[in-house]
Amino acid sequence: MPMSPRTLRTAALGALTAAALMAGSTAATAAPAAPGHLVPKELPPHPSSDWYASDVTPGLPEDAPFCVENTLPAAGATHRTFWTEYDTTASQIVVEAATVDAARKLAAAAGKKVRNCAADWRRDHPEGSASWRDYGTLPAEDGAHVYGVHTSYPDSEPGIHLYGIGRDGRTVTVVAWGEMGGYEQAPVDAFRRTTTTAVVKLYHP
C-alpha cells in the first residue's frame, strides 16, 4: 500500500534528523588534527640542490640533532628529517607535552642546552674551538628563538648549525639546520622565516 504524502514527509524528516545527529556525533568524537610539520620548500633554499624529506615519524630521530641530545622526550614526539645532495641537512622535532607549563619548561630546557652547547663541546674537545650566537626572538604564536653554533676541529671541516625553538600552547618544536662552514654561510634570515613557519604550523588542543 503506497504511503501518503504526510507519511513520506515524516519519514524524510526522520532520516534527515538521524543523519544530522550521526554527523554531529562523528564530529564530536573525531581525533584532533596532528601538529603540522615543515615541508622541503619551507627550508632555507640551497644554492645547488633541492631539499628532500622523510615521512613524519613517531618518536625522536635515531641520531639526535647536535646540541639537543638527551633533551627532548620520545613520548609525544614526532620528527621529520631533511637532506640535500650535498652536506646540508636539517630536522624538525615536535613534542606535545601534557600541559602548557610542561611545554614552557621543555622549550626553556632546549634553549639552555643550545646556549651551553659550545662550552660543552669545547670541554669534550679541548683541541677545537666553538662559539654561539643569539639571533633573537620571533613573534610566532607563544614565542620562538633562533641560535647559531659554530665548531672547528684541527684537520677537520668546521661546522655551522642553526636552531629554532618555539612553542604554541603545549606543543614545542625544535628545528635544526647544519652544514660545513662558518657563520658567513649561515642563511639566518631564511632560517628565521623557516622557524616562524614551523611554529605557526603547530596547534594546541
C-alpha positions, -999 to +999 in steps of 0.1 A: +000+000+000+016+034-010+024+059+018+005+092+020+024+125+013+023+133+050+038+099+059+065+104+032+074+139+047+076+125+082+099+097+071+121+121+052+124+144+082+133+115+104+160+104+081+175+139+079+174+142+117+192+109+121+218+119+096+224+152+113+227+135+147+252+110+133+273+137+117+274+157+149+284+126+169+312+118+144+325+154+146+324+154+184+344+122+186+369+129+158+405+130+169+422+164+167+445+171+138+482+163+144+506+192+146+519+204+112+555+198+101+577+216+077+579+206+041+611+209+020+601+241+002+598+258+036+635+253+045+662+279+035+669+274-002+701+255-010+721+271-039+729+238-056+703+212-046+667+205-038+656+195-003+643+160+003+624+148+033+615+117+052+579+109+063+567+123+096+577+096+121+567+090+157+594+094+184+628+110+181+653+107+152+677+078+155+705+104+155+695+133+177+704+168+164+738+181+176+734+203+208+700+189+218+708+153+225+691+139+256+669+169+259+636+161+243+613+132+253+604+104+229+569+103+244+546+126+225+573+134+199+572+132+161+600+141+137+610+147+101+645+147+086+656+167+056+687+164+034+702+178+002+726+163-024+755+179-005+764+182+032+735+204+043+709+186+065+680+196+087+655+181+111+623+191+129+611+176+162+577+183+175+567+173+211+532+175+225+536+180+263+510+171+288+504+207+299+513+242+288+536+246+318+554+214+309+558+227+273+572+260+285+598+242+306+607+219+277+613+249+254+634+266+280+655+235+286+661+231+248+672+268+246+695+264+276+711+233+260+718+251+228+733+282+246+756+258+266+764+237+236+796+255+225+811+254+260+801+217+265+817+209+231+849+227+240+851+208+273+849+175+254+872+186+225+899+209+241+919+209+208+890+225+190+871+258+192+834+266+194+811+296+198+775+305+197+753+335+186+719+346+197+698+356+167+669+367+188+633+361+194+604+358+169+568+368+175+554+335+164+524+321+185+537+317+220+573+327+210+603+313+193+641+319+195+669+313+169+705+305+177+737+296+159+766+274+170+799+271+152+825+243+158+860+238+144+885+210+150+921+207+137+924+188+104+886+187+101+860+208+083+843+234+105+806+231+111+778+257+114+744+249+129+712+269+133+684+262+158+649+274+160+630+266+192+593+276+195+561+269+213+523+271+207+504+262+238+515+227+250+533+219+217+570+226+212+592+224+181+629+223+176+642+229+141+679+222+134+699+231+103+736+224+097+764+222+071+802+226+068+813+262+070+812+293+092+788+320+103+791+337+069+774+308+052+745+306+076+712+316+060+700+333+092+672+354+077+658+325+057+660+302+088+642+328+109+613+325+083+615+287+085+613+288+123+583+311+122+566+288+097+573+258+119+558+274+150+527+287+131+520+252+118+517+238+153+485+237+173+474+234+209+442+215+216 
